[in-house]
Amino acid sequence: MASFLAIARLGSIGKAADALGLSQPALSRKIAGLEKKLGVPLFARHAGGMELTVYGRSLLPRAETIALEAERARDEIDQLRGAGRGLARIGVVPSATTTVLSFAVNRLVSQSPACLIHIREGTGEQLLQALGRGEVDLVVSGRRDEPIDAGLVATPFYDDDVGVVASATHPLLAEGRPPADVSDLLAFPWAMPPKGNIVTSGFRDMFLRHGVEPPRPSAETSSIHVLTTLVAATSFLTVLPHDVVRREVDAGRLNYLAGPGLVWRRSLVIIRRRSGSLPPVTAIFLDELRRAAAMRLPP
């Protein structure tokens, strides 16, 4: 499958041969043998290189899954014989990158200094797709209303509060001013995470529950750092979990709006594939995540 994947990715026998350290005739024979075995052409040959046929496009995602599983198997074997670093592949929605995650990473590295933790951020939908393809082994995400794939299973992690966040000097937080309500929020610009996650869904629901059309954000980013920096320096508003901005609030740069309906509870879950066992280092990391969640400050 390595030969097939190299040509599919590079689009050229010559480039793929160089990448694999093979001669072009040797690589051509490998592909011809695979095509003979399957009974279909996998590539269309033309002057510009190699292009996947409909059969090749069908094989590609399966070949990528096989390659990922082979790499994971090699990692686990190396760990068992003491020759490997140990690799944990974790998917996390940006709004879940709190001190819980930091605590778990620190604990794991303290116990297993040679390990490597690959943390991938994305929307819940992006991470579930990555989990299904075998690119990550665990996903930390908000609990979804819609059902997940039958091959995946979600277990409760912890609950936190989500709400409207503003600069500590924002007009809506002026001394003596009554608590803001949803209609007050329409007078200010919004910076939000991209669509497709639990936080943005809660943002829309907050307005709709009060019969108000949600405003269109003026800025959109998946970076928590960009969101908090922008909001702290301007009159922009955003919606974030309180855990994410707790330190900024304690430092006097941000604050939560406490008006009616401006705070709600979110449930985080850990999602993994239903079949198969976790790689050893990932299983240890999962234990540390749960330990960290149990020790966190209450909302």
NORMODA-V224575 format. One line per field, one symbol per residue. ss: DSSP state (2 for helix, 1 for strand, 0 for the rest). Layout:
ss->???
This chain:
ss->02222222220022222222000222222222222222000011110011110222222222222222222222222222000000111111022200222222222222200001111110022222222200000111110000000001111111111111111000222000000002222220011100000222222222220000000000110002222222222000111112222222220001110000001111111111100000022222222222222220000
